[in-house]
Amino acid sequence: MISIRRRRTIVLPSLLFSLVWLVFFRGHLGWLHHPFTAASNGTSADDGIPPSPFQPGLVEFWDSASRALVEAKPDCSLPTEPIEAPPPLNDFASLAKGFDFRPDLLPMPQQDVDKMRDAHARFVSRIPELAQRLPYANGTQGIAVAASGALLPVFLVSLKMLRRTGSVLPVEVFMESKDKYEKEVCEIVLPPMNATCMILSEVLEAVPEKLKWSRYQLKALALALSSFDDVLLLDADNIPLEQPEHFLNSEPFLSKGFVSWPDYWANTASPKFYDISSQPIPSTAERAASDAGQLLLSKGKHAPTLLLILYYNYYGPSHYHKLLSQIPAGEGGDRETDKETYLAAAMSLNASFHTVTTKIETLGYTQVHDKQFKRAGRVQHNPEDDDHHHHHDGQKMMLRRPSFLHANTYKLDASEMSDHFNNELRSQRMWGETKLMVERFGRDVEKQVWAETLYTGCHLEHAFSAWENKSNVCKKIGRVYKFLYN
């Protein structure tokens, strides 16, 4: 028989251990009670990667949404033959008023159109229920960016330019999976700039339907899974020129909840898309194609639109990207991407939106060897200026405040810019002379961009996995900056 003294010796340490366990560990093991086997609140501590701060309930939402996506799969495939389009479709500005021709370039049998319409209707029928369950932090505003690997150093230049505007908006940077996580960047470099790394696989892999998303599809996911209510979806190589807070707190965003910007080209969506989505066919001259380098969306007003955006992008590479662009052979580039899916979703649901009417502006330089102008960047404008004018010397003039500079030709990667400078740029600036920059933007934006590119190349030369096999990054970009500005 064990003595009372002996039993007390055994019981007290056991009780003490239990209390310690409850106090220090219970709050960290909430994922054990989750209905799925994977953690809903992020990765485990064992892999050294802190969990992403996704919204509570996001995994439950994604379980339902992913099932709905799979159940609404189009039961047909699109033709893969090259498409030939007539020349007028390549330039929206050249279209005459009243131009109604909409090309029908995808030879789909009517039975396949019917199958896609049925699948589309199945998903749309699920949208009201799913939209009610979409979790986000009410009343918040922020920026969502899909950036990892080679895009991460490019994004850092954009982020530092954003902070130069005085913007304090939080930024969520979305990466596909744990193997894309960059420890130094995510845990040391980004937090002081109010930016957070978010790992998509923590949500995507935590449900039974493990859907595969890549490249341009990740932008739609970043928009949907961000924690913000009002979101600026931004490309990693897109530079805000003024505080995005201005757009989110003014018209037309306040009333519409959705703002998109125009591209150079005409919108060339197939008439079959409008049959599939059960809506009237709009005139080709009604609006230009979309530039999805930047987009404003309110989840409070547009959760249904956001779900249809996900549908168009999940089935984008196989179906909707081609239907929404009918990219002509020889056009090249990446026009058959996510860019048309956002506005198309709003139109399909008859939701409110505003498309900026100020035309896209081109920046570039004159090539030394042949004196030809070379495009090297694009500028988009403040959506408020669509309805505001000012007077100068008695004349009515339109305001055209530049809001975004998309550096889409030369990626602002310090490890590559020195080569571009020596080879294509031929030792000159890419967006114009200093005087022109200051006149147009109120400051020398290009010099600022080169300075931030120099910063990433010299202060973070060993931080990016994409630069692992590159040498003398700081030295090379330093020579360029010194040549241009010293």
Secondary structure, DSSP 8 states (H G I E B T S, - for coil): ---HHHHHHHHHHHHHHHHHHHHHHGGG-GGGGSSSSS-SS---GGGT-------TTHHHHHHHHHHHHHHT--SS----S-----GGGG-GGG--TT-----------HHHHHHHHHHHHHHHHHHHHHHHH----TT-EEEEEE--TTHHHHHHHHHHHHHHTT----EEEEESSGGG--HHIIIIISGGGTEEEEETHHHHTTSSS-----TTHHHHHHHHHSS-SEEEEE-TTEEESS-THHHHTSTTHHHHSEEEEEEEEE----HHHHHHTT-----TTSSEEEEEEEEEEEHHHHHHHHHHHHHHHHTIIIIIHHHHH---TT--TT-SSSTTHHHHHHHHTT---EE--S--EEEEEE-TTT--EEEEEEEEE-GGGGS-EEEETTEEEE---EEEEE--SS---HHHHHHHHHHTS-SS-SS--HHHHHHHHSS-HHHHHHHHHHHHHHHSTTT-GGGTT---HHHHHHHHHHHHH-
